[in-house]
């Protein structure tokens, strides 16, 4: 069994405490209930609560499964509980103000907590936790690089042989999932965005990649229907001349990479679409060169967009008015993490950050061209870890 080592867990906790001391100097207690953040700090995902008091040791209280938590985690203090009452009794005096994951914890759960804890006020710990998670340790980078190699191998080497005339998007997605897992993918694509469900990503043959969705990305998908809008359609089948859009996540031991590959099945696509695609690849490479420690995400975003002409901007980062206002996003235990290359993100990049760049452009009656790869922030510019193929790979 793969376990997160004690030294790694101690470092994460120390960095979080230092961040809180610097940015929320009056803090006395933080509570973590979200399973992804619980895994980050403890190395296990359980039904419970991690309490982090200022100046005292943190305790992971577990309702289910205490036995599994002990088996998986090297966290120094794990205790069983039947209810929050046990945690309150075990912690001693607690403050009336708590920092917790306000983007995650539902009001009903907080209300249940208040029956036992003396909390009168809740403040957000989300930005502080995410800021700590944004800078990866060497251990985390190793997992991310391993995910990137799986991603590259599957999308650039395995997938081209999978396409055949008449295969449906849904059938292709199922086969792609099986290959990814066989190659080492951890089997899920996790997002921090509220109420977002996704197994793989967005897959579209031809015009289906332009179909609108609620997902905050430039591409589209018809999915299996209104109840499951973010996979592949059973009805849309591959035809000669189709542009194939495959935007999927991969992951290794919790850490994700993001990659988009485009393929051309059989006949060529219009020259206009090819030119737009090449321009998107150029934008990716330009942005990648700016991913250096100290660079400001919002300035990168403004600088690159200011260099694009109005004609190219039509359909760029979306289609038919459905544009997203970013060029890339941080990635780690979840696919959508800070920093984001967008306006309003003004904290400098740091070595150890991982960013997915995804310049894309919708072309009427053709589909979504463009590219996405995952990069490490480095002194010489972004280092790509998901492959260097420029896309529009001819297949079939």
Secondary structure, DSSP 8 states (H G I E B T S, - for coil): -----HHHHHHHHHHHHHHHHHH-TT--EEEE--HHHHHHHHS---EEEEEEETTS--EEEEEE-HHHHHHH---S-EEE-SSHHHHHHHH-S--SEEEE-TTTS-HHHHHHHHTTS--SEEEE-HHHHHHHHHS--HHHHHHHHHHHHHHHIIIIIIGGGG--TT-BHHHHHHHHHHHHHHHT--S-----STT---SSEEEEEGGGGGS--SSSSS----TTBTTB-SS--SS-B--TT-EEEEEEEEEETTEEEEEEEEEEESS---HHHHHHHHHHHHHHHHHHHT--TT-BHHHHHHHHHHTS-HHHHTTBTEETTEE-S-SEEE-SSSSSEEEESSTT--SB--TT-EEEE--EEEETTTEEEE-BEEEE--TTS-EESS----S-EEE-
